Amino acid sequence: MPQRSLKDSKILVLGTGDIGCSFAKRAKAFEPESITGVCRSGICSDSSFDRVEKVERLDALLPETDLLVMSLPDTSETKNILSRERIALLNREKQY
């Protein structure tokens, strides 16, 4: 499988807690096109994200995603959040 750079990629971070924010901060160094955070409230004060969306928008965000990072707690709300149908929505042109 060919290696790809994170430069100019669209990264989606599912979970904007400490781990998600820490990842986003470090990923900025690779110059992605954008880093979008997704959480229940759609609000996160960490400036590492270019934008933050509510989890209800996940299906609309996945097709424009080059790299999906999951940093979620193990709760009843997060279990099975990614189904086969949702995985199929991911951008297939730029798989890593």
N, C-alpha and C positions, 0 to 999 in steps of 0.2 A: 504494500500500500504506500503510495507516495506521501511524503511528509508535506505539511502545509504550515504556513506561518499564521500566527494570530493577527498579524498586521492587516488592517483593513477588513477584519472579520466582524460579524455581528454576534455578540455574546449575550446570552440570556442566563441570568443567575436566578434560579428558583429558590428563594429564601434570602432575605436581607438582614439576617441576624449577624452576630459577630463573625462567623465563618464566611458567609456570603460577602459581607463588606470587606473582610480581609482579602478574599480572593479578588474582588473587583479592584481594590487598591493596587494589588500586585500586577494584575492583568493590564492595567493602564500603561505600564512600561513597555508592553508589546505593541502599542499603538493600534488598537482595534478601531474599527469604524465607530462602533458604539457598544456600550455595556448597559443592558436593561435589567433592572431588578424587578422581581415579581414577589408580592407578598399579599397577605389578606387585606390590609388597609390601603395599599397603594401609596403609602407614605413612608419615606425613609430620609433621614437628614444627612446621610453620608454622601459627600460630594463625589465619590468615586463612580457613582452611577450617572449615566447621561440622562436617564429617565427611570421612573419607577411606576409600575402598573399594578392594578389589582389582579389577583389570581383568576378572576372571572374572565380576563382577557387572554388567558393562556393559549387557547385554541387559535386566536387571531395572531398571536406573536410567534408561535412555533414555525410557520412557513417562512418567516424572514430570518430565522435563527441559523447561524453557522455552527455555533458551539453552545451546547446546553450544559450548565453546571447546576447540580442539585445540592443544596446545603440546607436540608429541612430536618426538623426534629421528628422523632418517631411518635406521631400522634394519630388519633383517629381521622383528623382532617387531612393529613398528608399521606396516609397509607393509600396505595394504589392511585396516586395522583397522575401517574403516567401510565396510560393504557396503550394497547397496541394501536388504537386509532389515533391517539395523540402522537405517538412516536412516528407514525406514518405521515404526520403533518410536517415533520422537520424537513428543512431544505436539503434535498438530495444532491444538488449540484456541487456543494462544497462540504462533503463529508470528510471528517478527520479520522 
